[in-house]
């Protein structure tokens, strides 16, 4: 297994972990941040106008994309580390044979 392959497998595993463990909290906290931001900009109590809804939807999407990218990058780093550890004995044996 090459280093690129293990990195891609790790990123995929990170995204699967995100779907099971991180999607709902990312949506929740992103939406909450959007409500706080909209309340700060438009004042409270919030009225469901187009701009308020757009701001809340945008912050929810940014929360999901941000947390999803963190899971993917963390999974890729973990996959690269595992790939390097798995391939280290083979590289050492190859270097010793020369």
C-alpha positions, 0 to 999 in steps of 0.5 A: 500500500502506498502512502497516497493510498493510505492517506485517501483511505484515512480521509474516507474513514474520517468522512464516514466518521463525520457522517456518523458522529459529527454531522448533527452537532455541526448542523446544530452549532452552525445554526445556533451561531447563525441565529446569534449572528442574525440576532446581532445584525437584525436585532431580537426578536428575529422575524423570519425574513429572507435575509435572516433565513439565508444567514442561518442557512449559510452558517449551518452550511459553513459549520458542516463544511468546516467540521467535515473538512477537519474530520477529513484532514484528521483522517488523512493525517492518521491514514498517512501515519499508519501507512508510514508505520506499516511500510517502515519495516519493509523499507528497513529490510529493503535498505538492509538488503542493499 
